[in-house]
Amino acid sequence: MQSNIEVVKYPRLKLRVISSFVCTFFLMLPLIFQSPNKVIGILIFSTVLFFALLVISSLVNIRNNKFKIVFLSLSALIFVLKTYESYYVAYMPLPKALIVSIVFTAVFALIFRAISIFGENKK
């Protein structure tokens, strides 16, 4: 009996993981200096931010270039609008506004990636 399950390969996964870790470190560095006594909270936010950046970077693996451009541009637009809303309207400090915006964008990136996977599997 032959299986119809296709093995999914993730190109550039190591590069995506390293770049997500570096971006997480640079975004969390100001928060670490502001409140070094809140280590557990910073580690939790760092983990969430790392996975959010990893999900956003998974949009690069979409095979259809048309969908890739649309989803990446929508994600960038969502990020800019949420950053504006968090920083200027809600008066959050910039590092926190960026973290909130990235996590908000990651939710949409996860939805976009799921749509692209279902679209690729139907073909």
Secondary structure, DSSP 8 states (H G I E B T S, - for coil): ----------TTHHHHHHHHHHHHHHHHHHHHHH-TT-HHHHHHHHHHHHHHHHHHHGGGG-S-HHHHHHHHHHHHHHHHHHHHIIIIIS---HHHHHHHHHHHHHHHHHHHHHHHHHHHHH-
